[in-house]
Amino acid sequence: MPASPAPPPMPPRSAGSPSTRPASVKPTKADLAAAVNLTIPDVAAPGLRVLFSGINPGLYSAATGRHFARPGNRFWPALHASGLTGRQLRPDEQDELLGLGLGITNMAARATARADELTSAELIEGGRILVAKLARLRPSWLAVLGVTAYRTSFGKPGATVGPQPEVFHQTQVWVLPNPSGLNASWPTPKLTEAFAELRRATQELA
C-alpha cells in the first residue's frame, strides 16, 4: 500500500500576517524553522473584560498564526474548565474570544523555540509596549501568563501568582501560571483553579 503523501508546506508568511493553514494540517519541521522571529496579530479590542498576555509566541503558534496553538498547551482547556468560556475553543477559533470579552496579546512579539531565548531587555521593552496597549484598549483586567516573565518585565522580583497591586490606566493586573504543558509546577487541576480565581474576580468586578 503506497505511503500517504506528506502534507503540503505552508506558504511563506510575513511577520504579523495571519496563516491560512487549515486547523487540521500541522506545520512541518520546515514551517517551524521558518517561524523564528515571526509575530502573530493580537486578538484584542477596546473594553475587554480580560486581556491575556502570553510571554511570546512559540514556533508552532507563529507557524499557524494562532495563539497557544501547540498541542499540549493547556491555555484553551483551562479557559473552559475554569468557566471563562462555555466550551473549549480551538486555537483556530481564537477570534470568538472577543464576543466573550476576552483577548490575547504577548509581552514580547517575536517567536522563539523557548521563552528563555528572550533577553531581559526584550521583556522590559515588551512590558512598556504592553502598558501602552492598555492605555488604548482599557481592559478591566490584564492577565499575564507567566510569573517569571512578569517579574522581569515590570521589575517586580517578589511578584507571585494572583492579583497584583499595580494598576495601569485603570486596568487591574493578575498573574497566572504559564499554561505550557512543560510547567510541571502547575498540574492541570491547580492551573485550572488559578484561572477560576481570575474568573471569580472578574464576576465580582461586574
Secondary structure, DSSP 8 states (H G I E B T S, - for coil): --------------TT------TTS---HHHHHHTTT-----B--TT-SEEEEESS-BHHHHHHT-TT-STT--HHHHHHHTTSSSS---GGGGGGGGGGTEEEEESS-S-BSSGGGS-HHHHHHHHHHHHHHHHHH--SEEEEE-HHHHHHHHT-TT--SEEEEEEETTEEEEEE----TT-TTS-HHHHHHHHHHHHHHHHHH-
